[in-house]
Amino acid sequence: MTAYERITERIVALLEQGISPWHKPWNARTGMPRNLVTKKPYRGINVFLLLAMSYESPFWLTFRQAAQLGGTVRKGEKACPIVFWKPMTIEDEESGMERMIPLLRYYHVFNTAQCNGIGDTPPAAIGSDGPELLYGNPDAIVAGMPTPPEIKHGFVCAYYSPSDDVVGMPSRERFDTKEAYYSTLFHELIHSTGHKGRLNRPLTFISGYGRDPYCKEELIAEMGAAFLCAHAEIVEETIRNSAAYIDGWLKQLRKDETLVVQAAAQAQKAADFILGSATAQSMVNAELELVSSPA
């Protein structure tokens, strides 16, 4: 089974249980999932896979890392698969030149709650996942976006227009809560990162009021908005777990085993852009940054 197949199988299983992993509530107290040894936060699809396990502790580690720390994984505990990109050198058939391509691989991690002898771990520092001043401050996230689109209010529904580079939003008063307003705005701002003047992501399916709710770009926007909601310390208000919604994504994932992994990588890249935390080099190589190689 390929890494794409393994991860897609995992996401499909969650959807079949009525769970949308990219709408899993965040734990603002503990922060994003991270490796216990390196303290580095996981990225991309790994964030959703690990949060779906519903452990309170944000710390994860491999079987070998647990042993190196003098601990053990308790018998019968089930690991969570996560992915990383491994650079592979191949020879181009036409030119004969060597080139590097990313190869998706997966390995398994355990939460510290599944281990004995690891000891208590301190709560994750909330500000260590990104720009500290942006945490809990959705206004700062919006205001700090580099080269932002124009945001206009007073429309009947939210949309992003690539041709005009404009985000249209209903008035704030039309939203039941502040969280609902910002989660919707974040969704549209993620769309706007695909503009040719930003990340230059194909926006073929974006057409204002008539976009396909199950296209890859829409999944990128949903996942990216979830990342931004986590940074803003708000529980996303646009959670949709209806039978029709779940069934729609199940059909798409069963047709394309690469969809969910690639969409999550692009969503992470888009969120990084808005937060201003991606360097030019990391944006170029974002596909290789889901997580570090396994320990």
Buried (B, 14 or more C-beta within 10 A) or exposed (E): EEBBEBBBEBBBEBBEEEBBBBBBEBBBEBBBBBBBBEEEBBBBBBBBBBBBBEBEBBBBBBBEBBEEBEBBBEEEBEBBBBBBBBEEEEEEEEEEEEEEEBEBBBBBBBBBBBBEEBEEEEEBEBEBBBBEEBBBBBEBBBEBBEEBBEBEEEBEEBBBBBEEBBBBBBEEEBBEEBBBBBBBBBBBBBBBBBBEEBBEBEBEBBEBEEBBEBBBBBBBBBBBBBBBBBBBBBBBBBBBEEEEBBEBBBEBBEEEBBBBBBBBBBBBBBBBBBBEBBEEEEBEBBBBBBBEEBB
